[in-house]
Amino acid sequence: MATMLEVNGLNHRYGSGESEHVAVRDLTFTVETGQLACIVGPSGCGKSTLLRCISGLIRPSDGEVRLHGDEVDGVPEDLAVVFQDYSRSLFPWLSVRQNVEFPLRWKKLSRAERRERAVEALEWVGLPGVGNKYPWQLSGGMQQRVSIARALARRPALLLMDEPFASVDAQTRFELEDLLRTVQVKHGSTILLVTHDIDESVYLGDRVLVLSKSPASIVADLPVELPAERDQIATRASSAFVSMRSEVAKLLHGSGTAGPVTAEGAPAAEDAPEAEQARADLTEADAAEQANTAGEPASKPH
Ligand SMILES: Nc1ncnc2c1ncn2[C@@H]1O[C@H](COP(=O)(O)OP(=O)(O)OP(=O)(O)O)[C@@H](O)[C@H]1O
């Protein structure tokens, strides 16, 4: 399998002197073509900073990022990003189809080709026939599907997703997770998805990269040994899923002492404090993310 993304010795510092803050420390990893890699890390560890460096939105203090061998220096044309906050990334005054078509304006495509791609991408995400509606006429989950369609319509070499399902209800989240895996398997997309939800990282990923607390460094790079076809109920109840989720929780908490998690998802009694702490860290991260989505490029399609 060819390598799509290479991150070599990446460091990023904000500020300088006394106010210097190291957000990312010495990150090195690759993502292979066609892989869905999940990055999971605690709140504030530097996940978004890492994605900003990969997407060329900020220049790393040290190290390099390569996309299909080319050094990233500015936002690559064949990279797309899906953010958590769909309501700020879709243009309310454009129809759904026009939103999906919008970033294609910069590609050498005729109007008919742009329209064709938009219609096709909306079909991929299960939204045929809504092209003439406006985003605000759709549910939150549907709006996020439109954001995903807009990213896919560009046929990106790499799709970056920053907590893409953190703002929708649990049922919709499950549907969108399944949609993403279906689209990825069907179209061989290469995806790097950041989340602070352990279960989501294991359910979605072909691989899970676990980050440390701030500054982010890689604690583990784990292959997900689950069948390619996943099911929200059967997969999550399987022993392979439960054991991997427990391993990731232990790594995230950093103690390495948290014990097994029961098949029902509750930590085994003697290990409850560690596992619960890991979960609490992540719940806190969820709350912080919901409360503060500032800092992401607003109203700008990617
Ligand atoms: N522009 C900035 N200037 C200074 N510090 C920043 C800036 N952006 C982020 N930071 C700091 O860098 C650290 C990492 O932030 P980042 O947003 O990358 O983390 P994160 O893991 O994505 O957080 P969360 O899980 O809450 O989304 C934090 O301590 C944050 O305060």
The ligand as a Gaussian input file, in Angstrom:
#p B3LYP/6-31G(d) Opt

LIG

0 1
 N       -3.586000      30.035000      18.423000
 C       -3.159000      29.604000      19.592000
 N       -2.339000      30.358000      20.360000
 C       -1.876000      29.922000      21.542000
 N       -2.167000      28.705000      22.066000
 C       -2.977000      27.927000      21.364000
 C       -3.527000      28.315000      20.090000
 N       -4.304000      27.305000      19.625000
 C       -4.236000      26.337000      20.550000
 N       -3.457000      26.692000      21.592000
 C       -3.134000      25.891000      22.765000
 O       -2.501000      24.694000      22.327000
 C       -2.974000      23.577000      23.065000
 C       -3.547000      22.565000      22.115000
 O       -4.737000      23.105000      21.525000
 P       -5.575000      22.289000      20.452000
 O       -6.775000      23.106000      20.116000
 O       -4.685000      21.876000      19.360000
 O       -5.985000      21.005000      21.308000
 P       -7.153000      19.934000      21.064000
 O       -6.610000      18.630000      21.483000
 O       -7.677000      20.043000      19.689000
 O       -8.247000      20.465000      22.081000
 P       -9.780000      20.040000      22.212000
 O       -9.811000      18.573000      22.507000
 O      -10.278000      20.848000      23.365000
 O      -10.414000      20.378000      20.903000
 C       -3.996000      24.123000      24.057000
 O       -3.352000      24.300000      25.301000
 C       -4.402000      25.452000      23.483000
 O       -4.757000      26.367000      24.482000

